[in-house]
Amino acid sequence: MDERLPQYLHRPVQILWFGADEFLLVVSTIFVAVIVGGMIGWLLIGALLLFIPWLRSKPRGYLPHLAWRWGLLSFRHYPGPTQTRFFE
């Protein structure tokens, strides 16, 4: 059984010209925009076109950490976002 490894392990996974998290955002936004349609769908696509350059100005992994901070995601073996002190 063959397994594919990327040429450079420090580079993120890319689908087309998007990173993996950006690609998920683009596909889900376009999917919702097609379902909703009309002016709201175009506003969603416009917001996406403004959001992606802003997201690219942030460090890699910013979106999952933002979701963690809002309490939408939890990381294994890490304290919650509201915990102010952590003792190992």
One Martini backbone bead per residue (centre of mass of N, CA, C, O) as a GRO file, in nm:
protein
   88
    1MET     BB    1   0.093   0.039   0.026
    2ASP     BB    2   0.055   0.364  -0.067
    3GLU     BB    3   0.192   0.681   0.039
    4ARG     BB    4   0.138   1.024   0.049
    5LEU     BB    5   0.375   1.284   0.052
    6PRO     BB    6   0.474   1.576   0.090
    7GLN     BB    7   0.745   1.751   0.001
    8TYR     BB    8   0.659   1.966   0.225
    9LEU     BB    9   0.571   1.951   0.563
   10HIS     BB   10   0.529   2.274   0.630
   11ARG     BB   11   0.310   2.277   0.429
   12PRO     BB   12   0.007   2.328   0.339
   13VAL     BB   13  -0.281   2.228   0.226
   14GLN     BB   14  -0.384   2.229  -0.124
   15ILE     BB   15  -0.674   2.363  -0.300
   16LEU     BB   16  -0.578   2.486  -0.549
   17TRP     BB   17  -0.541   2.820  -0.401
   18PHE     BB   18  -0.629   2.691  -0.133
   19GLY     BB   19  -0.669   2.618   0.166
   20ALA     BB   20  -0.838   2.404   0.357
   21ASP     BB   21  -1.007   2.618   0.517
   22GLU     BB   22  -1.082   2.795   0.273
   23PHE     BB   23  -1.226   2.580   0.104
   24LEU     BB   24  -1.451   2.521   0.304
   25LEU     BB   25  -1.562   2.810   0.303
   26VAL     BB   26  -1.623   2.838   0.000
   27VAL     BB   27  -1.813   2.596  -0.039
   28SER     BB   28  -2.022   2.668   0.184
   29THR     BB   29  -2.095   2.952   0.079
   30ILE     BB   30  -2.189   2.871  -0.206
   31PHE     BB   31  -2.404   2.673  -0.116
   32VAL     BB   32  -2.577   2.880   0.044
   33ALA     BB   33  -2.608   3.091  -0.187
   34VAL     BB   34  -2.769   2.902  -0.377
   35ILE     BB   35  -3.003   2.845  -0.188
   36VAL     BB   36  -3.086   3.137  -0.123
   37GLY     BB   37  -3.023   3.363  -0.300
   38GLY     BB   38  -3.000   3.648  -0.438
   39MET     BB   39  -2.888   3.906  -0.248
   40ILE     BB   40  -2.778   3.729  -0.014
   41GLY     BB   41  -2.587   3.557  -0.186
   42TRP     BB   42  -2.413   3.797  -0.286
   43LEU     BB   43  -2.329   3.889   0.001
   44LEU     BB   44  -2.177   3.632   0.076
   45ILE     BB   45  -1.967   3.648  -0.152
   46GLY     BB   46  -1.861   3.931  -0.076
   47ALA     BB   47  -1.770   3.853   0.212
   48LEU     BB   48  -1.569   3.640   0.115
   49LEU     BB   49  -1.387   3.841  -0.054
   50LEU     BB   50  -1.308   3.993   0.219
   51PHE     BB   51  -1.216   3.755   0.414
   52ILE     BB   52  -0.970   3.617   0.277
   53PRO     BB   53  -0.756   3.847   0.296
   54TRP     BB   54  -0.777   3.867   0.604
   55LEU     BB   55  -0.696   3.568   0.662
   56ARG     BB   56  -0.409   3.589   0.515
   57SER     BB   57  -0.296   3.799   0.742
   58LYS     BB   58  -0.296   3.558   0.914
   59PRO     BB   59  -0.210   3.303   1.077
   60ARG     BB   60  -0.180   2.983   1.087
   61GLY     BB   61  -0.474   2.868   1.249
   62TYR     BB   62  -0.684   3.097   1.319
   63LEU     BB   63  -0.969   2.972   1.287
   64PRO     BB   64  -0.962   2.747   1.507
   65HIS     BB   65  -0.889   2.947   1.739
   66LEU     BB   66  -1.144   3.116   1.712
   67ALA     BB   67  -1.342   2.883   1.770
   68TRP     BB   68  -1.226   2.825   2.051
   69ARG     BB   69  -1.279   3.106   2.177
   70TRP     BB   70  -1.604   3.076   2.118
   71GLY     BB   71  -1.674   2.752   2.181
   72LEU     BB   72  -1.690   2.556   1.905
   73LEU     BB   73  -1.409   2.434   1.999
   74SER     BB   74  -1.198   2.151   2.092
   75PHE     BB   75  -0.902   2.066   2.248
   76ARG     BB   76  -0.700   1.828   2.322
   77HIS     BB   77  -0.548   1.881   2.630
   78TYR     BB   78  -0.700   2.159   2.670
   79PRO     BB   79  -0.808   2.432   2.777
   80GLY     BB   80  -1.037   2.647   2.800
   81PRO     BB   81  -1.123   2.979   2.708
   82THR     BB   82  -1.202   3.067   3.024
   83GLN     BB   83  -0.932   2.993   3.127
   84THR     BB   84  -0.670   3.160   3.322
   85ARG     BB   85  -0.550   2.897   3.454
   86PHE     BB   86  -0.249   2.676   3.421
   87PHE     BB   87  -0.160   2.349   3.541
   88GLU     BB   88   0.076   2.082   3.486
   0.00000   0.00000   0.00000
